[in-house]
Structures are given as structure tokens and as C-alpha cells.
Amino acid sequence: MQALELKIPPVVLVAIFGLAMWLLAQLVPALAIPMSWRLLLAGIFAITGIAVAMSGVMAFRRANTTVDPRVPQQSSSLVIRGIYRYSRNPMYVGFLLLLAAWAFYLMSAAALVLLSLFMWYMNRFQIAPEERFLLQKFGAEYQAYLTRVRRWL
């Protein structure tokens, strides 16, 4: 299973999961959510997801370090300020919120179930390998950060 670690860009994973959610929505009956609530929920989740993900990207840019999670060896600094005080993975939280927005827009309970599969995949094949590398590179400083800040929220 290590062959999948850090291989697929998270943005591509979001697209794959989004497509899978759409396919499931076509195959499984929809949730009974009134249109106005559906659009409101989707809008709130989408705007929040974009804001959270972009604040993570901006924090990385300010620190002059890579935003490409497939190459953690290119990390030049440990980013623990800004939104990273609340989540170790705000870009992934943002992606999860965008997928939730998509599920609400689709009115699909089956699509909502895929959110937990997305989290599992990200934890196993993206976040865990990143954390191993960062612990090796930044040592005690990163270990202290791990104890202070949660992985997702």
C-alpha cells in the first residue's frame, strides 16, 4: 500500500471524489432537502472551504515553502502560524468542506458517505507520510506541534 503514499495530488483526489459523488447521486435516491436549504448549505460549505484552503496556501507562500504535498522533502520551514494554529491540514479541511458542499448540492446521502472515505484516504496515504517526514526533518519542534494542534479540526 505504500505505493499510493504521496502519489496523487490532493486536488486530483478532490476531482475523483467529486466525480464519484456525482455518479452515486445518479444511482441512489436523493435526500429530501428543500432547494433553498440545499443551495444555502452548499454555498456556506463551499465559501468556507475555499477560505480555509486558501488561508493554508497563503501561510505556506508567506513562509516560502512548497505547497505541493507530494514532495515534503522540499519543505523549507515548519508552518505553525495563522490557520495552522487550529488545524495541521487546513488545505485538506477546505477540500473536505468543498466536497461536503458538492454532496449537499447533489442532495445525496450516498455522496455524503464518501466524505469519510476521502478522510480515510487522506489520513492514510497523504497525511501520515507527510507527518513522518516532517517529524524526521523538524524533530522536537514538530512533535510539540503535533501535541498542540489537531490533524483536521
Steps between C-alpha positions, in 0.01 A plus 500: 500500500798734534495534123202737535666726759549858379430402139171664405476878534224584750327728248475202264357292785235764559404478132489118513286502814278771352439287192433193715253702706320612186481140373361380833244780499379372162466143629359552850188697590552860611461651844178687559649844558302801377678685220553820698671313787703290260644802325557687827687203655702444184589868481604527864715187481656601167590853609638375831696223327658741253589746777656231720699341218623835367608617844712186523654566159571863589671397826729269302572774247589747777740241644655445154445126514346255255126446481547174309435229759646229276852632566526561875880489469475843336351647819727783601324599821243378747182704463321525835356852488171637374242234428760236584443584867160331468555221247810321379332450162278798415534445125357149543228631732412749226485222242275296730267797543485545121409134457232540769365799308485286187315223687243750629460647153443149363256426786665162537538306824718251312729784397525610862623152592796546266625782723614246758678302227676820388614564858623142538695518174654835588596382850658179374664594172565872530509627857675209676795498254524880519506485879772232502719715280436823691574328830827375358591841356382732778527267802398628843345821363263298282431250779395787727277634222336157463400505866355854480305494173251245371540331163172622349318735741 
